[in-house]
Amino acid sequence: MSLGAKKGAYMDEPLIFERSSKGRNGVEPAALDVPGVVPSKVIPKGLLRDGLDGFPDVAEIDVVRHYTRLSQWNFGVDTGFYPLGSCTMKYNPKINEEAASLPGFAKLHPYAPAEFTQGALRLMYELEGYLAEISGMDAVTLQPSAGAHGELCGLLMMSAYFRDKGRPRNKIIIPDTAHGTNPASSALAGFTVVPVKSEGKGLLMPEAVATVMDEDTAAVMLTNPNTLGLFERNIKEIAETVHRKGGLVYCDGANMNAVMGIMKLGAMGVDCVQFNLHKTFSTPHGGGGPGSGPVGVKKPLAPFLPMPRAAKDGDKYSLVSTSPKSIGRMKSFYGNFSIMVRAYAYIRRLGAEGIKKAAVTAILNANYIKEKLKGDYHLPYDTFCMHECVFSDKFQSESGVSTMDIAKRLIDYGFHPPTVYFPLVVRGALMIEPTETETLTTLDEFIEVMKKIAEEARTNPQFLKDSPTTTKVGRVDETRAAREPVLRWRENGREP
């Protein structure tokens, strides 16, 4: 079994601006065969640049080589194992890319009349139905374009629901094991966050919720499975506790890859959930998008769904643009349609049994890694996990080795690091999510590398602190990069 990263030639590559040579052109435009126009005579002055200073003068071949070389510094799911916890970095079947590239989808204009968009409308209508069936919800909107965007959508609907009842509520209960975006989404929607601690086994207890649940609380917002990779087995009792006080239950669907096809959140008392299509349903993600975060709701919240939505009348499909209680649009047009196409193809290809098998395999893979590594890495919650498992650097810290050192060393072996230092309830957390698409061979290679790193931490800790050594760029000052970003090229210290 090979433990080494696949090493290639890392080219020293300057910035594209530094490749510039005055007068060098990538394209030679043909001579005008129509009368020339002076831009300042036809375009308002406020829309014109004073000049083109700062643009590099480079040949086409220089541009191609520049970006090709930069691409060789990158790592993605198609490059190698990517166990980034809570991100579900599964392989995305290329047939779904083909489906999204079909001209009837890819070249469709959002303003095209309904009679010319029947296929797209049918896809949207049926996708809503599939997501409702998978989750146990009654209605779905496809508009939100990310998981946190979906969270905000659901929270705004809940706020509208209570205002419509004439009794606005202003608080959201969030456990310490919830997804990291939940508090921010709640605050953005105008709620006050009420934090609740999980108990010693990493689970939210009904009595903890009952202590803070009152008639000013709109909902409890939890993630199931939670960010420890544990199933919140008390969810039904928690839902009953909240419902008795007239509240609602929001479940962050970011970890739905562990439960799809196995259980329906609606049957557990959940009133609202968002789906991360770009995670669970096989669409490439990372790098800022595009994403898709549809939201499913039970009947009491359905009147508040964003519009428009696809509708069916006989064998015809249309867009319904108005609803008296709708919270309005969450996004221009109808959501990120190309992501919907990929998710639709994924669901149709797998079917109900295939979706369940994917979830079961994801759980099996995570537990396999957990059991194989728990003697080498501290396992704060030694119990059955769902789609991901969380270790810590407690053992390695005795040699001065940190979670970050372990993560950086993994890069040298050709693996993307897991999520680090999250969830916050575990000190020095290493969150590993293998997903269902990895082979046993890959899992065993990863396990062997992790064991080797644990041995290196004991025998040569400094070597880990100097990692990575096989990448073009080693460690960077991530704090300074976040607080003092340089977002534009500077010639001699100044922006052009």
FENBELMO-V348565 format. One line per field, one symbol per residue. phi: phi as a letter, one per 30 degrees, with the letter a starting at -180 (. if undefined). A space follows every 10 residues. Layout:
# FENBELMO-V348565
phi->???
This chain:
# FENBELMO-V348565
phi->.dcddddbdd ddbddedddd bejdbdbcdd ddcbedbded dbbeedccdd acejddcbde dddddedddd ddddbbedca dbddeichdd dceddddddd ceedcdcddd cddedcbedd dddddddedd ddddcidcab ccdecadddd eeeddddddd eddddibebb bbdbddcddd dedddddddj ccdcdbddde cicdcedddd dcdbdccdac bbcbdddcic dddcdddddd ddddcidbbc cddecdedbd icbcdddcjd caacccedcd cibebjijkd babebcbdee cedcedbdbd bbbicccbcc cbaecedjdc adhbjddddd dddddddddd iddddddddd dddeddddde ddcddcbdcd bdadccdbbb cbceddddci ccedddddde ddcicddddc hbdddcdidb ccbdidcddd eddddddddd ddddddddcb eddddcddcc cdcddcdddd ddcbdccbdb chibdd
